[in-house]
Amino acid sequence: MQTRTGEVRFAVVDQHKVVRVDADTGNVGVVVLALADRECGAIKAASAGSTIALTVACDESYAADTAPTKSVALVTAGSDDWEHHDLAGEAFQPAAVSPAGTQVVWPQGKGVLRWSRHGGFDEASDVDADAVAVTDDGTLRGAQVIADADGSALRITEGKSVTEVRLPAHQGMGDAEYDGVQFDGVDTIVVATPEGVDDVRVQRRDGRWDIEKVLGTRSLSRPGGTR
């Protein structure tokens, strides 16, 4: 499986090697990372500025329809030198890269894995969210869907600040819950609904989070590299 970010393409070959692929010819190039102790399949890329971040879905025995538990994060600040770190627990979502590429975060089983251009990798275990994003100064934003007696809401955290945005109860949803959330950049959050019901986009403008519009297509990451 291959993934493209800008004009750079990456692929997993033989279940154990992450390689760069020539975007014009499709020829396999430099081996970015070899992983002999696990099987890998899906690969997802994110980029901003000169920074490229990869999420490589791996497991002891990889299966495309099962959430992987031995995935790996890779990142480069624009050179051929890559840094990598294991992701804890179930992890398959693409990384979130700050607008200038100075910070990267990967969702993982508990908390998030962080990388900064000048500090390398560290972990933040106090993040309780279904999706995360990071600003250029390293501030983490988290988002998760919560349910209460009045329906569903999107809870957004930024440091000690907490905001809740009520989500619409779509006609025909019945008792079905919203089933996924993902940042699109640092100021937009997409909330997925059950099949056949439109997703919701929540936008931050002038320091305030509000529902911008309802989308007609689904765009969230799923296990095994599907979208």
C-alpha positions as CSV (number, residue, x, y, z in Angstrom):
1,M,0.0,0.0,0.0
2,Q,1.3,3.5,-0.9
3,T,0.6,7.0,0.4
4,R,1.5,10.3,-1.1
5,T,2.3,13.6,0.5
6,G,3.0,16.4,-1.9
7,E,5.3,14.9,-4.6
8,V,6.8,12.3,-2.2
9,R,5.4,8.7,-2.1
10,F,5.9,6.0,0.4
11,A,5.1,2.3,0.5
12,V,5.3,-0.8,2.7
13,V,6.9,-3.7,0.8
14,D,7.3,-7.3,1.9
15,Q,5.4,-6.4,5.1
16,H,8.7,-5.3,6.7
17,K,10.2,-2.3,4.9
18,V,9.0,1.3,4.6
19,V,10.4,2.7,1.4
20,R,10.4,5.9,-0.6
21,V,9.0,5.5,-4.1
22,D,9.8,7.6,-7.2
23,A,6.7,9.7,-7.8
24,D,7.3,9.7,-11.6
25,T,8.4,6.2,-12.3
26,G,7.0,4.2,-9.4
27,N,10.4,2.6,-8.8
28,V,11.2,1.7,-5.2
29,G,14.0,3.9,-3.8
30,V,15.6,4.4,-0.4
31,V,14.5,2.1,2.5
32,V,13.4,4.5,5.2
33,L,13.0,1.8,7.9
34,A,13.2,-2.0,8.2
35,L,11.1,-3.8,10.8
36,A,12.0,-7.4,11.2
37,D,10.0,-8.0,14.4
38,R,6.5,-7.2,13.1
39,E,4.3,-7.2,10.0
40,C,3.2,-3.9,8.5
41,G,0.5,-3.0,5.9
42,A,-1.2,0.4,5.8
43,I,0.8,3.6,5.8
44,K,-0.5,7.2,6.2
45,A,1.4,10.4,5.7
46,A,0.9,14.0,6.8
47,S,3.1,17.0,6.1
48,A,3.5,20.7,6.7
49,G,6.4,22.9,5.8
50,S,9.4,20.6,5.2
51,T,8.2,18.1,7.8
52,I,6.8,14.7,6.8
53,A,5.2,12.4,9.4
54,L,4.2,8.8,8.7
55,T,2.0,6.3,10.6
56,V,2.9,2.8,9.7
57,A,0.3,0.3,10.8
58,C,2.0,-2.9,12.2
59,D,1.2,-5.9,14.3
60,E,2.7,-9.2,15.2
61,S,0.5,-10.7,12.4
62,Y,-0.9,-7.8,10.4
63,A,-4.6,-7.9,9.2
64,A,-6.2,-5.1,7.3
65,D,-9.5,-5.3,9.2
66,T,-8.0,-5.3,12.7
67,A,-6.8,-2.3,14.6
68,P,-3.0,-2.7,14.8
69,T,-1.1,-2.7,18.1
70,K,2.6,-2.5,17.1
71,S,2.5,0.5,14.8
72,V,5.4,2.9,14.3
73,A,5.7,6.7,13.9
74,L,8.3,8.1,11.6
75,V,9.2,11.8,11.0
76,T,11.7,13.8,9.1
77,A,12.3,17.6,9.2
78,G,13.1,17.7,5.5
79,S,16.2,15.7,5.1
80,D,17.0,12.0,4.4
81,D,17.4,11.5,8.2
82,W,14.3,9.9,9.8
83,E,13.4,9.4,13.4
84,H,11.1,6.7,14.5
85,H,9.3,5.6,17.7
86,D,6.8,2.8,18.6
87,L,3.2,3.7,19.1
88,A,1.5,2.3,22.2
89,G,-1.7,0.3,22.0
90,E,-4.1,0.6,19.0
91,A,-2.8,3.2,16.6
92,F,-3.5,3.7,12.9
93,Q,-4.6,7.3,12.4
94,P,-2.4,9.8,10.5
95,A,-0.2,12.1,12.5
96,A,-1.3,15.8,13.0
97,V,1.4,18.3,12.0
98,S,1.4,21.9,13.1
99,P,1.0,24.5,10.4
100,A,4.8,25.3,10.2
101,G,5.9,21.7,10.7
102,T,7.6,22.3,14.0
103,Q,5.4,19.9,16.0
104,V,3.8,16.6,15.3
105,V,1.4,14.4,17.4
106,W,0.2,10.8,16.8
107,P,-2.9,9.4,18.5
108,Q,-2.2,6.1,20.3
109,G,-3.9,3.7,22.7
110,K,-3.4,6.0,25.7
111,G,-2.5,9.6,25.3
112,V,-0.4,10.8,22.4
113,L,3.1,10.6,21.1
114,R,4.7,14.0,20.5
115,W,7.6,15.2,18.4
116,S,9.2,18.6,18.2
117,R,11.9,19.7,15.8
118,H,14.2,20.7,18.6
119,G,13.2,18.2,21.3
120,G,12.5,14.9,19.6
121,F,9.9,12.5,20.9
122,D,8.1,12.4,24.2
123,E,4.7,11.2,25.4
124,A,1.7,13.0,26.8
125,S,-0.5,10.5,28.8
126,D,-2.9,13.1,30.2
127,V,-4.7,13.7,26.9
128,D,-8.2,12.3,27.1
129,A,-9.5,12.7,23.5
130,D,-10.6,10.8,20.4
131,A,-8.6,13.1,18.1
132,V,-5.7,15.5,18.6
133,A,-4.0,18.4,16.9
134,V,-1.0,20.6,17.8
135,T,-0.1,24.2,17.3
136,D,3.3,25.5,16.4
137,D,4.0,26.5,20.0
138,G,3.2,22.9,21.1
139,T,-0.2,23.4,22.5
140,L,-2.3,20.3,22.2
141,R,-6.0,20.4,21.2
142,G,-8.2,17.4,21.8
143,A,-11.7,16.5,20.6
144,Q,-14.1,13.8,21.7
145,V,-17.9,13.2,21.3
146,I,-19.8,12.9,24.5
147,A,-23.5,11.8,25.1
148,D,-25.9,13.1,27.7
149,A,-29.6,13.4,28.3
150,D,-29.9,16.1,25.7
151,G,-28.1,14.2,22.9
152,S,-24.5,14.5,21.7
153,A,-21.9,17.2,22.0
154,L,-18.3,17.7,20.8
155,R,-16.0,18.4,23.7
156,I,-12.9,20.4,22.7
157,T,-9.9,20.9,25.1
158,E,-6.9,23.3,24.7
159,G,-4.8,23.3,27.8
160,K,-7.2,23.9,30.7
161,S,-9.8,25.4,28.5
162,V,-12.9,23.2,27.7
163,T,-15.5,24.0,25.1
164,E,-18.6,22.0,24.2
165,V,-20.5,22.3,20.9
166,R,-23.9,20.7,20.7
167,L,-24.2,18.3,17.7
168,P,-27.4,18.1,15.6
169,A,-29.8,15.2,16.0
170,H,-30.2,14.2,12.4
171,Q,-33.5,12.8,11.2
172,G,-33.4,9.1,10.9
173,M,-30.5,8.6,13.3
174,G,-32.6,7.1,16.1
175,D,-30.4,6.0,19.0
176,A,-27.3,5.7,16.8
177,E,-24.3,7.6,18.1
178,Y,-21.7,9.7,16.3
179,D,-18.9,7.2,15.5
180,G,-15.7,9.2,14.9
181,V,-13.9,12.5,15.1
182,Q,-10.8,13.9,13.4
183,F,-9.0,17.2,13.1
184,D,-8.6,18.7,9.7
185,G,-5.7,21.1,10.4
186,V,-5.8,22.8,13.9
187,D,-8.9,24.9,13.5
188,T,-11.4,22.4,11.9
189,I,-12.9,19.2,13.3
190,V,-14.9,16.6,11.3
191,V,-17.4,14.5,13.3
192,A,-18.6,11.3,11.6
193,T,-22.2,10.0,11.8
194,P,-23.6,6.6,11.0
195,E,-23.8,5.4,7.4
196,G,-26.3,7.4,5.3
197,V,-26.2,10.5,7.6
198,D,-24.0,13.5,6.8
199,D,-20.8,14.2,8.8
200,V,-20.5,17.5,10.7
201,R,-17.7,20.1,10.4
202,V,-16.9,22.3,13.4
203,Q,-14.7,25.4,12.7
204,R,-12.8,27.7,15.1
205,R,-13.0,31.4,14.1
206,D,-12.0,34.4,16.3
207,G,-11.4,32.0,19.2
208,R,-14.9,30.5,19.1
209,W,-15.9,27.0,18.0
210,D,-19.1,26.6,16.0
211,I,-20.7,24.2,13.5
212,E,-19.7,25.4,10.1
213,K,-21.7,23.0,7.9
214,V,-22.8,19.4,7.4
215,L,-20.7,17.5,4.9
216,G,-22.0,15.0,2.3
217,T,-19.0,12.6,2.4
218,R,-17.1,10.7,5.0
219,S,-13.4,11.4,5.4
220,L,-12.3,9.8,8.7
221,S,-9.5,7.2,9.0
222,R,-10.4,3.6,9.8
223,P,-8.3,0.6,10.8
224,G,-6.2,-1.0,8.1
225,G,-5.7,2.2,6.2
226,T,-9.3,2.6,4.9
227,R,-11.0,6.0,4.8
